[in-house]
Amino acid sequence: PLPPTPTPPGTVQAGPPTCYPVPQGTWCFLLVHNQGPTDLLFPQGVLWVWDLNQQGTPSPRSVPLNAMALRLPAGGRLPMSAWVPNWPARAQVRAELRQLLPLDEAQREERFPPVRVETQRIYQAPDRWVRVEGAWYLEKPADWVRLVAWAEDPQGRVVALRGHTFQGPWRDEALPARRTFALYLYPLAVAEDLQVFLWAEAVALP
């Protein structure tokens, strides 16, 4: 029998993983939603993969879940991903989150200066790629800015995910800072009416 699905502590909810076979392996995505009033350092996680073709009771294989940012904001939701090589012909997966550490207001202001992001244009090409154009704006010192873009199908499943880091640092003489960007998403499932989401995070080292 499979163990019960772990329940994240507090008010963090992890959606079910959605997995897409590609050459050499499989990509799995899920959304994590912080329903509480406090920002969290992004949780670590594990994706458990069962090979249902194994004889007897199958033993799960653990694969790290990768967060695309360092902070999960209060009320926010962000994707996580896992790359699974040697995907079984028949598989079952479950996600487990770990180390949900709250951020107090002083930590958040010191480590995560505010950054504003604007989406200026989203273009979906006939051959399925999506181009997201925009700009971000920074007014306080930071060492890097991380952008995360993802697309969801009408059922709310993540079908494409992309991250990009702009390396600083930006100090007083370089502020305010503004950069433009163009990110390409490549959906792993055919879907119409995709919704595209964008998240920006600035990080200041101690």
JORAGI-V373313 format. One record per helix or strand of 2 or more residues. SS is the DSSP state (helix for helix, strand for strand). FROM is the first residue (numbers start at 1). LEN is the number of residues. If there is no record, write none. Layout:
BEGIN
((SS & FROM & LEN) (SS & FROM & LEN))
END
This chain:
BEGIN
((strand & 12 & 3) (strand & 18 & 5) (strand & 25 & 10) (strand & 40 & 2) (strand & 44 & 8) (strand & 61 & 7) (strand & 71 & 2) (strand & 77 & 9) (strand & 91 & 8) (strand & 101 & 2) (helix & 105 & 7) (strand & 115 & 10) (strand & 129 & 10) (strand & 142 & 11) (strand & 158 & 13) (helix & 172 & 3) (strand & 177 & 10) (strand & 195 & 9))
END
